[in-house]
Amino acid sequence: MKLASLMVSDYMTPNPITVEPEEPLMRALLDAAEIMLNTKYGALPVVADGRVIGILTDNDLTRALVDVMREAKAAAG
């Protein structure tokens, strides 16, 4: 198999699980983290009006979780 003859479609995940941009962050953190753990996906497409508008990565989830934990710690005093 020659590299020049390979297509992205040969390696992409067809019909991927997606998330919506307007989903509340706390629900998205849990839902997306569970999806990524159960499927071993490292990222999920963010889709609005049938178009991919971004990618939610495992690093994005970690950053959001750290922000939430910092906020909770500050609120606790």
MODELLER restraints for C-alpha pairs under 7 A, 6 or more apart:
rsr = mdl.restraints
at = mdl.atoms
rsr.add(forms.Gaussian(group=physical.xy_distance, feature=features.Distance(at['CA:17:A'], at['CA:44:A']), mean=6.60, stdev=0.5))
rsr.add(forms.Gaussian(group=physical.xy_distance, feature=features.Distance(at['CA:18:A'], at['CA:44:A']), mean=5.56, stdev=0.5))
rsr.add(forms.Gaussian(group=physical.xy_distance, feature=features.Distance(at['CA:18:A'], at['CA:45:A']), mean=5.05, stdev=0.5))
rsr.add(forms.Gaussian(group=physical.xy_distance, feature=features.Distance(at['CA:18:A'], at['CA:46:A']), mean=5.79, stdev=0.5))
rsr.add(forms.Gaussian(group=physical.xy_distance, feature=features.Distance(at['CA:18:A'], at['CA:47:A']), mean=6.45, stdev=0.5))
rsr.add(forms.Gaussian(group=physical.xy_distance, feature=features.Distance(at['CA:19:A'], at['CA:44:A']), mean=6.76, stdev=0.5))
rsr.add(forms.Gaussian(group=physical.xy_distance, feature=features.Distance(at['CA:19:A'], at['CA:45:A']), mean=6.42, stdev=0.5))
rsr.add(forms.Gaussian(group=physical.xy_distance, feature=features.Distance(at['CA:19:A'], at['CA:46:A']), mean=4.92, stdev=0.5))
rsr.add(forms.Gaussian(group=physical.xy_distance, feature=features.Distance(at['CA:19:A'], at['CA:47:A']), mean=6.21, stdev=0.5))
rsr.add(forms.Gaussian(group=physical.xy_distance, feature=features.Distance(at['CA:20:A'], at['CA:46:A']), mean=5.44, stdev=0.5))
rsr.add(forms.Gaussian(group=physical.xy_distance, feature=features.Distance(at['CA:20:A'], at['CA:47:A']), mean=5.40, stdev=0.5))
rsr.add(forms.Gaussian(group=physical.xy_distance, feature=features.Distance(at['CA:20:A'], at['CA:48:A']), mean=6.19, stdev=0.5))
rsr.add(forms.Gaussian(group=physical.xy_distance, feature=features.Distance(at['CA:21:A'], at['CA:46:A']), mean=6.17, stdev=0.5))
rsr.add(forms.Gaussian(group=physical.xy_distance, feature=features.Distance(at['CA:21:A'], at['CA:47:A']), mean=6.97, stdev=0.5))
rsr.add(forms.Gaussian(group=physical.xy_distance, feature=features.Distance(at['CA:21:A'], at['CA:48:A']), mean=6.88, stdev=0.5))
rsr.add(forms.Gaussian(group=physical.xy_distance, feature=features.Distance(at['CA:29:A'], at['CA:61:A']), mean=6.15, stdev=0.5))
rsr.add(forms.Gaussian(group=physical.xy_distance, feature=features.Distance(at['CA:36:A'], at['CA:42:A']), mean=6.12, stdev=0.5))
rsr.add(forms.Gaussian(group=physical.xy_distance, feature=features.Distance(at['CA:42:A'], at['CA:57:A']), mean=5.93, stdev=0.5))
rsr.add(forms.Gaussian(group=physical.xy_distance, feature=features.Distance(at['CA:42:A'], at['CA:58:A']), mean=5.59, stdev=0.5))
rsr.add(forms.Gaussian(group=physical.xy_distance, feature=features.Distance(at['CA:43:A'], at['CA:55:A']), mean=6.41, stdev=0.5))
rsr.add(forms.Gaussian(group=physical.xy_distance, feature=features.Distance(at['CA:43:A'], at['CA:56:A']), mean=5.41, stdev=0.5))
rsr.add(forms.Gaussian(group=physical.xy_distance, feature=features.Distance(at['CA:43:A'], at['CA:57:A']), mean=4.13, stdev=0.5))
rsr.add(forms.Gaussian(group=physical.xy_distance, feature=features.Distance(at['CA:43:A'], at['CA:58:A']), mean=6.04, stdev=0.5))
rsr.add(forms.Gaussian(group=physical.xy_distance, feature=features.Distance(at['CA:44:A'], at['CA:55:A']), mean=5.69, stdev=0.5))
rsr.add(forms.Gaussian(group=physical.xy_distance, feature=features.Distance(at['CA:44:A'], at['CA:56:A']), mean=5.14, stdev=0.5))
rsr.add(forms.Gaussian(group=physical.xy_distance, feature=features.Distance(at['CA:44:A'], at['CA:57:A']), mean=6.44, stdev=0.5))
rsr.add(forms.Gaussian(group=physical.xy_distance, feature=features.Distance(at['CA:45:A'], at['CA:52:A']), mean=6.27, stdev=0.5))
rsr.add(forms.Gaussian(group=physical.xy_distance, feature=features.Distance(at['CA:45:A'], at['CA:54:A']), mean=6.05, stdev=0.5))
rsr.add(forms.Gaussian(group=physical.xy_distance, feature=features.Distance(at['CA:45:A'], at['CA:55:A']), mean=4.57, stdev=0.5))
rsr.add(forms.Gaussian(group=physical.xy_distance, feature=features.Distance(at['CA:45:A'], at['CA:56:A']), mean=6.23, stdev=0.5))
rsr.add(forms.Gaussian(group=physical.xy_distance, feature=features.Distance(at['CA:46:A'], at['CA:52:A']), mean=5.68, stdev=0.5))
rsr.add(forms.Gaussian(group=physical.xy_distance, feature=features.Distance(at['CA:46:A'], at['CA:53:A']), mean=5.77, stdev=0.5))
rsr.add(forms.Gaussian(group=physical.xy_distance, feature=features.Distance(at['CA:46:A'], at['CA:54:A']), mean=4.97, stdev=0.5))
rsr.add(forms.Gaussian(group=physical.xy_distance, feature=features.Distance(at['CA:46:A'], at['CA:55:A']), mean=5.39, stdev=0.5))
rsr.add(forms.Gaussian(group=physical.xy_distance, feature=features.Distance(at['CA:46:A'], at['CA:56:A']), mean=6.50, stdev=0.5))
rsr.add(forms.Gaussian(group=physical.xy_distance, feature=features.Distance(at['CA:47:A'], at['CA:53:A']), mean=5.73, stdev=0.5))
